[in-house]
Amino acid sequence: MPKLKTKSGAKKRFKVTGTGKVISAHAGKRHGMIKRTKKQIRQLRGTRVLFKTDGDNIKKYFLPNA
């Protein structure tokens, strides 16, 4: 069976920590900032750890070598 390739889109969007958790950026910060409150914009900064089941799916299907 051939080797599984990592999906290049997922490579740019997700990172796996040393303990195996998956980190991603917050959604909803690309455009339309004028209609969001300052508090929303502030809270969307930085990265977040995905829920365990979501992270497991990302690692299984999109980042098989992580």
PyMOL Python script that loads the backbone (N, CA, C, O; Angstrom):
from pymol import cmd

cmd.read_pdbstr("""\
ATOM      1  N   MET A   1       0.839  -1.186   0.000  1.00  0.00           N
ATOM      2  CA  MET A   1       0.000   0.000   0.000  1.00  0.00           C
ATOM      3  C   MET A   1       0.882   1.247   0.000  1.00  0.00           C
ATOM      4  O   MET A   1       1.888   1.283   0.709  1.00  0.00           O
ATOM      5  N   PRO A   2       0.524   2.276  -0.785  1.00  0.00           N
ATOM      6  CA  PRO A   2       1.377   3.466  -0.839  1.00  0.00           C
ATOM      7  C   PRO A   2       1.311   4.285   0.441  1.00  0.00           C
ATOM      8  O   PRO A   2       0.389   4.150   1.247  1.00  0.00           O
ATOM      9  N   LYS A   3       2.306   5.129   0.602  1.00  0.00           N
ATOM     10  CA  LYS A   3       2.337   6.005   1.774  1.00  0.00           C
ATOM     11  C   LYS A   3       1.226   7.043   1.676  1.00  0.00           C
ATOM     12  O   LYS A   3       0.845   7.454   0.581  1.00  0.00           O
ATOM     13  N   LEU A   4       0.710   7.464   2.828  1.00  0.00           N
ATOM     14  CA  LEU A   4      -0.311   8.513   2.851  1.00  0.00           C
ATOM     15  C   LEU A   4       0.367   9.866   2.837  1.00  0.00           C
ATOM     16  O   LEU A   4       1.322  10.102   3.576  1.00  0.00           O
ATOM     17  N   LYS A   5      -0.132  10.753   1.994  1.00  0.00           N
ATOM     18  CA  LYS A   5       0.419  12.102   1.950  1.00  0.00           C
ATOM     19  C   LYS A   5      -0.346  12.995   2.915  1.00  0.00           C
ATOM     20  O   LYS A   5      -1.547  12.824   3.121  1.00  0.00           O
ATOM     21  N   THR A   6       0.363  13.943   3.500  1.00  0.00           N
ATOM     22  CA  THR A   6      -0.275  14.947   4.332  1.00  0.00           C
ATOM     23  C   THR A   6      -0.985  15.939   3.418  1.00  0.00           C
ATOM     24  O   THR A   6      -0.421  16.370   2.412  1.00  0.00           O
ATOM     25  N   LYS A   7      -2.224  16.304   3.764  1.00  0.00           N
ATOM     26  CA  LYS A   7      -2.956  17.292   2.969  1.00  0.00           C
ATOM     27  C   LYS A   7      -2.279  18.652   3.153  1.00  0.00           C
ATOM     28  O   LYS A   7      -2.096  19.112   4.280  1.00  0.00           O
ATOM     29  N   SER A   8      -1.908  19.291   2.042  1.00  0.00           N
ATOM     30  CA  SER A   8      -1.113  20.514   2.144  1.00  0.00           C
ATOM     31  C   SER A   8      -1.906  21.666   2.747  1.00  0.00           C
ATOM     32  O   SER A   8      -1.321  22.570   3.344  1.00  0.00           O
ATOM     33  N   GLY A   9      -3.229  21.649   2.600  1.00  0.00           N
ATOM     34  CA  GLY A   9      -4.045  22.694   3.226  1.00  0.00           C
ATOM     35  C   GLY A   9      -4.044  22.550   4.739  1.00  0.00           C
ATOM     36  O   GLY A   9      -3.990  23.546   5.461  1.00  0.00           O
ATOM     37  N   ALA A  10      -4.103  21.326   5.216  1.00  0.00           N
ATOM     38  CA  ALA A  10      -4.102  21.068   6.657  1.00  0.00           C
ATOM     39  C   ALA A  10      -2.735  21.371   7.260  1.00  0.00           C
ATOM     40  O   ALA A  10      -2.631  21.779   8.417  1.00  0.00           O
ATOM     41  N   LYS A  11      -1.697  21.169   6.468  1.00  0.00           N
ATOM     42  CA  LYS A  11      -0.334  21.441   6.918  1.00  0.00           C
ATOM     43  C   LYS A  11      -0.194  22.907   7.321  1.00  0.00           C
ATOM     44  O   LYS A  11       0.516  23.234   8.272  1.00  0.00           O
ATOM     45  N   LYS A  12      -0.883  23.791   6.580  1.00  0.00           N
ATOM     46  CA  LYS A  12      -0.781  25.224   6.829  1.00  0.00           C
ATOM     47  C   LYS A  12      -1.701  25.691   7.952  1.00  0.00           C
ATOM     48  O   LYS A  12      -1.469  26.747   8.541  1.00  0.00           O
ATOM     49  N   ARG A  13      -2.740  24.918   8.255  1.00  0.00           N
ATOM     50  CA  ARG A  13      -3.762  25.384   9.189  1.00  0.00           C
ATOM     51  C   ARG A  13      -3.660  24.790  10.581  1.00  0.00           C
ATOM     52  O   ARG A  13      -4.123  25.402  11.543  1.00  0.00           O
ATOM     53  N   PHE A  14      -3.066  23.615  10.712  1.00  0.00           N
ATOM     54  CA  PHE A  14      -3.032  22.926  11.997  1.00  0.00           C
ATOM     55  C   PHE A  14      -1.605  22.593  12.396  1.00  0.00           C
ATOM     56  O   PHE A  14      -0.719  22.440  11.555  1.00  0.00           O
ATOM     57  N   LYS A  15      -1.407  22.485  13.719  1.00  0.00           N
ATOM     58  CA  LYS A  15      -0.105  22.090  14.250  1.00  0.00           C
ATOM     59  C   LYS A  15      -0.360  21.112  15.386  1.00  0.00           C
ATOM     60  O   LYS A  15      -1.287  21.300  16.173  1.00  0.00           O
ATOM     61  N   VAL A  16       0.450  20.082  15.473  1.00  0.00           N
ATOM     62  CA  VAL A  16       0.293  19.095  16.536  1.00  0.00           C
ATOM     63  C   VAL A  16       1.332  19.372  17.608  1.00  0.00           C
ATOM     64  O   VAL A  16       2.520  19.506  17.316  1.00  0.00           O
ATOM     65  N   THR A  17       0.875  19.458  18.857  1.00  0.00           N
ATOM     66  CA  THR A  17       1.782  19.738  19.968  1.00  0.00           C
ATOM     67  C   THR A  17       2.551  18.471  20.335  1.00  0.00           C
ATOM     68  O   THR A  17       2.299  17.397  19.790  1.00  0.00           O
ATOM     69  N   GLY A  18       3.484  18.615  21.260  1.00  0.00           N
ATOM     70  CA  GLY A  18       4.273  17.475  21.705  1.00  0.00           C
ATOM     71  C   GLY A  18       3.447  16.420  22.396  1.00  0.00           C
ATOM     72  O   GLY A  18       3.796  15.240  22.364  1.00  0.00           O
ATOM     73  N   THR A  19       2.343  16.827  23.029  1.00  0.00           N
ATOM     74  CA  THR A  19       1.484  15.860  23.723  1.00  0.00           C
ATOM     75  C   THR A  19       0.418  15.289  22.808  1.00  0.00           C
ATOM     76  O   THR A  19      -0.394  14.475  23.248  1.00  0.00           O
ATOM     77  N   GLY A  20       0.399  15.698  21.531  1.00  0.00           N
ATOM     78  CA  GLY A  20      -0.529  15.121  20.573  1.00  0.00           C
ATOM     79  C   GLY A  20      -1.803  15.908  20.358  1.00  0.00           C
ATOM     80  O   GLY A  20      -2.682  15.465  19.619  1.00  0.00           O
ATOM     81  N   LYS A  21      -1.926  17.077  20.993  1.00  0.00           N
ATOM     82  CA  LYS A  21      -3.122  17.895  20.788  1.00  0.00           C
ATOM     83  C   LYS A  21      -2.971  18.693  19.495  1.00  0.00           C
ATOM     84  O   LYS A  21      -1.855  18.963  19.050  1.00  0.00           O
ATOM     85  N   VAL A  22      -4.101  19.066  18.895  1.00  0.00           N
ATOM     86  CA  VAL A  22      -4.076  19.815  17.633  1.00  0.00           C
ATOM     87  C   VAL A  22      -4.434  21.268  17.910  1.00  0.00           C
ATOM     88  O   VAL A  22      -5.436  21.562  18.563  1.00  0.00           O
ATOM     89  N   ILE A  23      -3.596  22.177  17.402  1.00  0.00           N
ATOM     90  CA  ILE A  23      -3.779  23.618  17.586  1.00  0.00           C
ATOM     91  C   ILE A  23      -4.202  24.236  16.264  1.00  0.00           C
ATOM     92  O   ILE A  23      -3.692  23.863  15.207  1.00  0.00           O
ATOM     93  N   SER A  24      -5.135  25.182  16.323  1.00  0.00           N
ATOM     94  CA  SER A  24      -5.543  25.898  15.123  1.00  0.00           C
ATOM     95  C   SER A  24      -5.846  27.346  15.475  1.00  0.00           C
ATOM     96  O   SER A  24      -5.984  27.698  16.647  1.00  0.00           O
ATOM     97  N   ALA A  25      -5.947  28.184  14.444  1.00  0.00           N
ATOM     98  CA  ALA A  25      -6.321  29.578  14.652  1.00  0.00           C
ATOM     99  C   ALA A  25      -7.830  29.658  14.820  1.00  0.00           C
ATOM    100  O   ALA A  25      -8.555  28.753  14.406  1.00  0.00           O
ATOM    101  N   HIS A  26      -8.298  30.733  15.422  1.00  0.00           N
ATOM    102  CA  HIS A  26      -9.734  30.942  15.590  1.00  0.00           C
ATOM    103  C   HIS A  26     -10.376  31.260  14.250  1.00  0.00           C
ATOM    104  O   HIS A  26      -9.757  31.880  13.385  1.00  0.00           O
ATOM    105  N   ALA A  27     -11.609  30.834  14.086  1.00  0.00           N
ATOM    106  CA  ALA A  27     -12.373  31.151  12.880  1.00  0.00           C
ATOM    107  C   ALA A  27     -13.064  32.496  13.066  1.00  0.00           C
ATOM    108  O   ALA A  27     -13.286  32.945  14.190  1.00  0.00           O
ATOM    109  N   GLY A  28     -13.402  33.134  11.941  1.00  0.00           N
ATOM    110  CA  GLY A  28     -14.191  34.361  12.008  1.00  0.00           C
ATOM    111  C   GLY A  28     -13.386  35.632  12.119  1.00  0.00           C
ATOM    112  O   GLY A  28     -13.893  36.638  12.614  1.00  0.00           O
ATOM    113  N   LYS A  29     -12.135  35.615  11.668  1.00  0.00           N
ATOM    114  CA  LYS A  29     -11.305  36.806  11.808  1.00  0.00           C
ATOM    115  C   LYS A  29     -10.738  37.243  10.453  1.00  0.00           C
ATOM    116  O   LYS A  29      -9.778  38.013  10.421  1.00  0.00           O
ATOM    117  N   ARG A  30     -11.297  36.778   9.346  1.00  0.00           N
ATOM    118  CA  ARG A  30     -10.747  37.096   8.031  1.00  0.00           C
ATOM    119  C   ARG A  30     -11.311  38.389   7.457  1.00  0.00           C
ATOM    120  O   ARG A  30     -10.570  39.190   6.887  1.00  0.00           O
ATOM    121  N   HIS A  31     -12.595  38.593   7.600  1.00  0.00           N
ATOM    122  CA  HIS A  31     -13.214  39.810   7.064  1.00  0.00           C
ATOM    123  C   HIS A  31     -14.472  40.098   7.868  1.00  0.00           C
ATOM    124  O   HIS A  31     -14.897  39.276   8.680  1.00  0.00           O
ATOM    125  N   GLY A  32     -15.074  41.275   7.640  1.00  0.00           N
ATOM    126  CA  GLY A  32     -16.281  41.650   8.377  1.00  0.00           C
ATOM    127  C   GLY A  32     -16.006  42.059   9.802  1.00  0.00           C
ATOM    128  O   GLY A  32     -16.861  41.898  10.673  1.00  0.00           O
ATOM    129  N   MET A  33     -14.797  42.596  10.057  1.00  0.00           N
ATOM    130  CA  MET A  33     -14.448  42.982  11.423  1.00  0.00           C
ATOM    131  C   MET A  33     -15.285  44.157  11.915  1.00  0.00           C
ATOM    132  O   MET A  33     -15.465  44.335  13.119  1.00  0.00           O
ATOM    133  N   ILE A  34     -15.792  44.954  10.987  1.00  0.00           N
ATOM    134  CA  ILE A  34     -16.506  46.170  11.380  1.00  0.00           C
ATOM    135  C   ILE A  34     -17.811  45.835  12.106  1.00  0.00           C
ATOM    136  O   ILE A  34     -18.288  46.618  12.927  1.00  0.00           O
ATOM    137  N   LYS A  35     -18.383  44.671  11.800  1.00  0.00           N
ATOM    138  CA  LYS A  35     -19.637  44.304  12.460  1.00  0.00           C
ATOM    139  C   LYS A  35     -19.420  43.516  13.738  1.00  0.00           C
ATOM    140  O   LYS A  35     -20.381  43.241  14.456  1.00  0.00           O
ATOM    141  N   ARG A  36     -18.190  43.146  14.042  1.00  0.00           N
ATOM    142  CA  ARG A  36     -17.905  42.438  15.285  1.00  0.00           C
ATOM    143  C   ARG A  36     -17.558  43.440  16.375  1.00  0.00           C
ATOM    144  O   ARG A  36     -17.041  44.525  16.107  1.00  0.00           O
ATOM    145  N   THR A  37     -17.854  43.051  17.610  1.00  0.00           N
ATOM    146  CA  THR A  37     -17.514  43.939  18.717  1.00  0.00           C
ATOM    147  C   THR A  37     -16.009  43.852  18.978  1.00  0.00           C
ATOM    148  O   THR A  37     -15.346  42.899  18.567  1.00  0.00           O
ATOM    149  N   LYS A  38     -15.490  44.863  19.666  1.00  0.00           N
ATOM    150  CA  LYS A  38     -14.062  44.875  20.009  1.00  0.00           C
ATOM    151  C   LYS A  38     -13.714  43.659  20.863  1.00  0.00           C
ATOM    152  O   LYS A  38     -12.631  43.091  20.726  1.00  0.00           O
ATOM    153  N   LYS A  39     -14.621  43.264  21.734  1.00  0.00           N
ATOM    154  CA  LYS A  39     -14.393  42.107  22.593  1.00  0.00           C
ATOM    155  C   LYS A  39     -14.259  40.828  21.760  1.00  0.00           C
ATOM    156  O   LYS A  39     -13.389  40.000  22.030  1.00  0.00           O
ATOM    157  N   GLN A  40     -15.117  40.667  20.750  1.00  0.00           N
ATOM    158  CA  GLN A  40     -15.039  39.478  19.893  1.00  0.00           C
ATOM    159  C   GLN A  40     -13.693  39.425  19.177  1.00  0.00           C
ATOM    160  O   GLN A  40     -13.033  38.386  19.151  1.00  0.00           O
ATOM    161  N   ILE A  41     -13.295  40.551  18.599  1.00  0.00           N
ATOM    162  CA  ILE A  41     -12.030  40.601  17.860  1.00  0.00           C
ATOM    163  C   ILE A  41     -10.865  40.262  18.783  1.00  0.00           C
ATOM    164  O   ILE A  41      -9.953  39.530  18.398  1.00  0.00           O
ATOM    165  N   ARG A  42     -10.900  40.799  20.005  1.00  0.00           N
ATOM    166  CA  ARG A  42      -9.832  40.561  20.974  1.00  0.00           C
ATOM    167  C   ARG A  42      -9.764  39.086  21.355  1.00  0.00           C
ATOM    168  O   ARG A  42      -8.676  38.527  21.491  1.00  0.00           O
ATOM    169  N   GLN A  43     -10.925  38.458  21.527  1.00  0.00           N
ATOM    170  CA  GLN A  43     -10.944  37.066  21.964  1.00  0.00           C
ATOM    171  C   GLN A  43     -10.588  36.080  20.849  1.00  0.00           C
ATOM    172  O   GLN A  43     -10.287  34.919  21.126  1.00  0.00           O
ATOM    173  N   LEU A  44     -10.619  36.532  19.592  1.00  0.00           N
ATOM    174  CA  LEU A  44     -10.270  35.650  18.480  1.00  0.00           C
ATOM    175  C   LEU A  44      -8.780  35.653  18.173  1.00  0.00           C
ATOM    176  O   LEU A  44      -8.334  34.949  17.267  1.00  0.00           O
ATOM    177  N   ARG A  45      -8.003  36.437  18.917  1.00  0.00           N
ATOM    178  CA  ARG A  45      -6.556  36.458  18.708  1.00  0.00           C
ATOM    179  C   ARG A  45      -5.913  35.139  19.109  1.00  0.00           C
ATOM    180  O   ARG A  45      -6.453  34.401  19.934  1.00  0.00           O
ATOM    181  N   GLY A  46      -4.767  34.849  18.529  1.00  0.00           N
ATOM    182  CA  GLY A  46      -3.991  33.691  18.955  1.00  0.00           C
ATOM    183  C   GLY A  46      -4.549  32.375  18.449  1.00  0.00           C
ATOM    184  O   GLY A  46      -5.272  32.336  17.454  1.00  0.00           O
ATOM    185  N   THR A  47      -4.211  31.303  19.139  1.00  0.00           N
ATOM    186  CA  THR A  47      -4.596  29.963  18.711  1.00  0.00           C
ATOM    187  C   THR A  47      -5.423  29.299  19.792  1.00  0.00           C
ATOM    188  O   THR A  47      -5.534  29.804  20.909  1.00  0.00           O
ATOM    189  N   ARG A  48      -6.004  28.157  19.445  1.00  0.00           N
ATOM    190  CA  ARG A  48      -6.782  27.400  20.413  1.00  0.00           C
ATOM    191  C   ARG A  48      -6.501  25.923  20.217  1.00  0.00           C
ATOM    192  O   ARG A  48      -6.042  25.507  19.153  1.00  0.00           O
ATOM    193  N   VAL A  49      -6.773  25.141  21.229  1.00  0.00           N
ATOM    194  CA  VAL A  49      -6.630  23.688  21.146  1.00  0.00           C
ATOM    195  C   VAL A  49      -7.981  23.122  20.756  1.00  0.00           C
ATOM    196  O   VAL A  49      -8.993  23.440  21.382  1.00  0.00           O
ATOM    197  N   LEU A  50      -8.008  22.283  19.726  1.00  0.00           N
ATOM    198  CA  LEU A  50      -9.262  21.678  19.285  1.00  0.00           C
ATOM    199  C   LEU A  50      -9.741  20.644  20.301  1.00  0.00           C
ATOM    200  O   LEU A  50      -8.957  20.109  21.084  1.00  0.00           O
ATOM    201  N   PHE A  51     -11.047  20.378  20.270  1.00  0.00           N
ATOM    202  CA  PHE A  51     -11.581  19.303  21.092  1.00  0.00           C
ATOM    203  C   PHE A  51     -10.929  17.989  20.669  1.00  0.00           C
ATOM    204  O   PHE A  51     -10.480  17.843  19.533  1.00  0.00           O
ATOM    205  N   LYS A  52     -10.885  17.048  21.591  1.00  0.00           N
ATOM    206  CA  LYS A  52     -10.143  15.809  21.352  1.00  0.00           C
ATOM    207  C   LYS A  52     -10.624  15.054  20.105  1.00  0.00           C
ATOM    208  O   LYS A  52      -9.806  14.596  19.306  1.00  0.00           O
ATOM    209  N   THR A  53     -11.947  14.922  19.935  1.00  0.00           N
ATOM    210  CA  THR A  53     -12.468  14.159  18.801  1.00  0.00           C
ATOM    211  C   THR A  53     -12.167  14.865  17.482  1.00  0.00           C
ATOM    212  O   THR A  53     -11.834  14.216  16.491  1.00  0.00           O
ATOM    213  N   ASP A  54     -12.284  16.206  17.468  1.00  0.00           N
ATOM    214  CA  ASP A  54     -11.951  16.957  16.257  1.00  0.00           C
ATOM    215  C   ASP A  54     -10.472  16.779  15.925  1.00  0.00           C
ATOM    216  O   ASP A  54     -10.109  16.558  14.769  1.00  0.00           O
ATOM    217  N   GLY A  55      -9.626  16.876  16.940  1.00  0.00           N
ATOM    218  CA  GLY A  55      -8.194  16.719  16.740  1.00  0.00           C
ATOM    219  C   GLY A  55      -7.827  15.336  16.241  1.00  0.00           C
ATOM    220  O   GLY A  55      -6.943  15.182  15.398  1.00  0.00           O
ATOM    221  N   ASP A  56      -8.514  14.328  16.768  1.00  0.00           N
ATOM    222  CA  ASP A  56      -8.247  12.957  16.325  1.00  0.00           C
ATOM    223  C   ASP A  56      -8.600  12.776  14.851  1.00  0.00           C
ATOM    224  O   ASP A  56      -7.879  12.108  14.111  1.00  0.00           O
ATOM    225  N   ASN A  57      -9.720  13.380  14.428  1.00  0.00           N
ATOM    226  CA  ASN A  57     -10.109  13.288  13.018  1.00  0.00           C
ATOM    227  C   ASN A  57      -9.115  14.006  12.118  1.00  0.00           C
ATOM    228  O   ASN A  57      -8.779  13.510  11.043  1.00  0.00           O
ATOM    229  N   ILE A  58      -8.645  15.164  12.545  1.00  0.00           N
ATOM    230  CA  ILE A  58      -7.653  15.916  11.762  1.00  0.00           C
ATOM    231  C   ILE A  58      -6.389  15.074  11.598  1.00  0.00           C
ATOM    232  O   ILE A  58      -5.844  14.972  10.499  1.00  0.00           O
ATOM    233  N   LYS A  59      -5.928  14.473  12.696  1.00  0.00           N
ATOM    234  CA  LYS A  59      -4.704  13.671  12.623  1.00  0.00           C
ATOM    235  C   LYS A  59      -4.879  12.423  11.768  1.00  0.00           C
ATOM    236  O   LYS A  59      -3.948  12.007  11.079  1.00  0.00           O
ATOM    237  N   LYS A  60      -6.055  11.829  11.809  1.00  0.00           N
ATOM    238  CA  LYS A  60      -6.286  10.584  11.076  1.00  0.00           C
ATOM    239  C   LYS A  60      -6.378  10.816   9.567  1.00  0.00           C
ATOM    240  O   LYS A  60      -5.774  10.084   8.782  1.00  0.00           O
ATOM    241  N   TYR A  61      -7.134  11.836   9.169  1.00  0.00           N
ATOM    242  CA  TYR A  61      -7.424  12.013   7.734  1.00  0.00           C
ATOM    243  C   TYR A  61      -6.523  13.015   7.036  1.00  0.00           C
ATOM    244  O   TYR A  61      -6.250  12.871   5.844  1.00  0.00           O
ATOM    245  N   PHE A  62      -6.053  14.036   7.760  1.00  0.00           N
ATOM    246  CA  PHE A  62      -5.334  15.113   7.086  1.00  0.00           C
ATOM    247  C   PHE A  62      -3.855  15.183   7.437  1.00  0.00           C
ATOM    248  O   PHE A  62      -3.044  15.627   6.625  1.00  0.00           O
ATOM    249  N   LEU A  63      -3.499  14.747   8.638  1.00  0.00           N
ATOM    250  CA  LEU A  63      -2.093  14.778   9.063  1.00  0.00           C
ATOM    251  C   LEU A  63      -1.668  13.380   9.500  1.00  0.00           C
ATOM    252  O   LEU A  63      -1.377  13.175  10.678  1.00  0.00           O
ATOM    253  N   PRO A  64      -1.625  12.420   8.588  1.00  0.00           N
ATOM    254  CA  PRO A  64      -1.342  11.040   8.998  1.00  0.00           C
ATOM    255  C   PRO A  64       0.068  10.837   9.543  1.00  0.00           C
ATOM    256  O   PRO A  64       0.311   9.876  10.273  1.00  0.00           O
ATOM    257  N   ASN A  65       0.988  11.712   9.207  1.00  0.00           N
ATOM    258  CA  ASN A  65       2.382  11.531   9.656  1.00  0.00           C
ATOM    259  C   ASN A  65       2.702  12.357  10.901  1.00  0.00           C
ATOM    260  O   ASN A  65       3.851  12.388  11.342  1.00  0.00           O
ATOM    261  N   ALA A  66       1.702  13.021  11.467  1.00  0.00           N
ATOM    262  CA  ALA A  66       1.955  13.877  12.641  1.00  0.00           C
ATOM    263  C   ALA A  66       1.900  13.063  13.911  1.00  0.00           C
ATOM    264  O   ALA A  66       2.087  13.606  15.000  1.00  0.00           O
TER     265      ALA A  66
END
""", "prot")
cmd.dss("prot")
cmd.show_as("cartoon", "prot")
cmd.util.cbc("prot")
cmd.orient("prot")
